[in-house]
Amino acid sequence: MHLFVHYYELMTSVNKFNKAISKVRGIPVATVDSYSRRLRDNGIFPSTSRGRGASSVTPEHVAMGLFSIMRGSPIKAADNAIEVGELKPHSEGGNISDPILGAQLATIGWTKDTTLAEAIADIITRVAKGKTNELFGLQLGGQPSGFTLKIDKYWTQASLKWYPTLEIIEAWENGAKALSEDIRYAFKPDRLGNGYLSRAMEIKFHSPLFRDLEVTYGTDAEGNREAGRKLQILREKASKYDLYGNESITLLTIETLAKLFENDGD
């Protein structure tokens, strides 16, 4: 089920997670703890007999906790953690640009079935182990990459943006070569003289129902209809109220969470 096994050797406590999130997000520890208790009561965080907050959590648990807090409702902490955590990579250009997304993900070490929770856990792990050079390149002016995770608060979508390594950029370019010549130009990376990007790469994540629609198209009519029906329910739920907005974090939050796992599991 899980693509990444290397981060399961890394552990921290819920108490440390609560304090770290409180510090980087500027909210009371008690507020963060209310989210963590909801996640524990719903089986997302492990329970323990050693006292509240003493249980050990992995980077994937930490990612789920982060998602619930970014969505902003302690009562819906578990639902939000699952809904956001299960999002999967989605091609902005639909099936047309799939070769590009597939090449980017493969070079990073992910697949189109990698969940957002797994992706963020993997990034946290690489930062904790000092392996940021596997992901992050340089931006304009030779500055370090930077990183942004943006989560929609009312719809099932999120995105990751950063300036990637030359290897990832090359994979993107090679993926574009698989497209027909008349549309290839629209999907090629815009590179600087040093080979890096002029603007950040963005990988979008969406409801796994979109992936189900792609997989079942033309092969499983009933499954396709069922995925479409569920997606329509989500659309109606999201558009029921006139609510819009998103929440973002930068590399600062990732580095703060990564410090919880440094020197662990080596």
N, C-alpha and C positions, 0 to 999 in steps of 0.2 A: 504493500500500500504506500509506504513512504519511500521516496527517492533517496533521501539523505539519511545515512546511518551515523555519519561521523559526529553529528552534534548531540547524539543521545548520551555520549560520554560526558558531556558538560552539564553541570548542575549548579543551581543556586537556590536560595530559599525564597518563599513568598514574601517574608518580611523585608528582605533586601530589595526585591522587586518593588514592593510598595514604596519604600523610601526613595529608591532611584527615580521612579516615575513622579513621585511627589516633588522632588527637587527639580527635575528637568521640565515638568509641565506647570509648576507653580500652583499646585493644589494640595490641600491638606492630606496627610497620610491617612487619616480616618476616612476620607472620601475614597481614596484608592483602595483601602481595605474593604470598603463596601462592595466594590466591583469584584475584588478577589474572592470574597465570601460567596457571592452569587455564582462565580465560576466554579468554586469548590463544591457548592451545594448541588450544582448541575453536572458534576463529573468531568468538567473541563480541566480544572486544577485538581491534583491528587489530594486526598484527605490524609490526615495523620492523627495518631493518638498522642503525639508529643505536644499538642497545643496549637491554637490557631496561628497560622502564618509560619509554622516551623517546617511545613512540608517542602520537599525539594521539587524544583521545576526545571525543565529543559528550555533551550532557546525557543522551541516551538510553542511551549506553554506561555512564555513571555510575550511572544508575538501575538498570541490570541488575547492575552490580557491588554496589550497595547491597543488592539483593534477595538475592544469593548469600550475602553476609555475614550478613544478618538470619536466613537459614535455618540458618546455623551449621555447614556441613560443607565444607571446602576440596575434598575428593575429589569431592563432588557439586555443586561450584560452578556448573558449566555447566548441568547439569540443573535445578538450583534457579532459576538466573537465567531460563532459558527458561520453566519452568513458571509462575513468578510473573509474569514480564514479559508473558506472553501472556494473563493474566486479563483479562476484559472486564466492563463494568458489567452488573449483574444486579438486576432489580427484586425488592425484598424481598417484595412482595405478588404476585409472578408477573405474568402478563399483565394482571391487574386494574389494577395501579399503573403500567403502562408509560407512560401519558400524562404522569405526573409525572416519571419518570426522563428521558423524552425531552425534556421542557421544560427540566429542570435542565441536562442535558448540552448542549443547543443554546445556552443562554444562556452557559454557560462557554466553549463553542467545541469541545466534544467530541461524539462520537456513541456509539451502542451498540456500535460496532466499534472504538472507541478502546481500545488496550491499556493496562494499568497502567503499563508502561514509558513509553509515550507521554504518559500523564497526568502522571506524576512528572517527566518531562523538561520538559513544558510548565510545570509549577509552578516548577521550578528556574529555567527561563528567565525567567519573569515576575518572580521575585524578583531575579534577577541584573540585569534591566533596570529595576528599580524600578517595576514595574507590579502590585504586590500589591493595589492598589485595584480591580483587575479581578476579584479573587477574594474577598478577605477584607473582612468588615464588622466589626461590633462585637458583643461579648457582654454579658452581664449586668453592669451597673455601668459600661458604656461602655468597658470594657477592650478592647484589641486582640484580634483573633480567636483566635489560637492555631491549631494544626494537629496532627493525629495520623494517622500511617499505621500500621495494624496488619496484620501478615501471620501467617496460621496456619502453623505449622511442619510440620504433618503432613497438611494437607488443602488443596485448591486454592481458597482464598478469602482475601480481604483487604478492608480497608475504609479509606476516607478520611473524616475528620471535621474540620469546621471551621465557623466562624460566617460565612456568606456575605454578599455584598452585598445591598442591597435589591432590585436587579434580579433576582438569582438567586432570592430569596425570592418575588418577584412571579411569576416563571415557575413556581415550585413551586405557588403558590396557583392560578394559572390552569390548570395541569395537573390539579389536584384537581377543578376545576370540570367537567372532562370526564368525571368518574366519575358513576355513578348516585347520586342523593341519599341513598339508604339506607346507603352506605358512605363517602361523601365525607368525613364528619366524622373518620373514622379516619385519613385521610391528609393532612389539612390541616396546614400548619405552625402551631406554637404561637408566636404573635408577642407581643412586648412592646408597651408603649405607643408606643415610638419606631419600631416597625415591624420591628426586628430579632428574632432568635429567642431563645426562653427556654432552648433547649438546642441543641447543635451539630447541623448537618446531617450525615447520613451517606450516603455513596455506596458501595455494596458492589460488589466485583468477584469474579467466580467463573470457573471453568473455561469456556473458549469452547465446550465441549461442551453447556453449558446453552443457549447461544445457538443452536447447531446444532439442538438439539431443538425450539426455538421456530420456527426458520425452516423446518424440514422437516415440522413437524406438519401433517398433512392434505394435504400436497402431494408428499412424497417418502417413501413408506413405508420403502423400503430404507435411505435415508439416516438416517431417524429411528431405525430399529432399530440401525444401526451406531453412531450417536452414543450411544444408550442402552447398548449393549454396552460401549463404551469407558468410559463414565461408571461403570458397574458395576464394571469392573476397578479404576478409581481408588478407588472406595468400599471395595472389598475390601482393596486395598493399604493404605489409610489406617487401616482398622479391624483390621488383622492383629495389631497390637500395642496394648497399653494405654498409648498415648502421646498426650498432649494438651499444648497450650501454644501461645503466640503470642509474637511479638516486635514491639515498637513503637518508633517514633521520633517526635520532635516537630519543630516548626518550626526548632529549633536545628540539627538535622542538615541540613534543607533549606537554611537560610541559610549554613551552613558550605560546602556543596557549591556553592551559587550564587556564593559569593565567588570560586570558581575561574574563573568565566566573566565576572565584572564587567568592564566597559569593553572587552569583546571583541566584535567584529562590529558595532560602531556605525558 
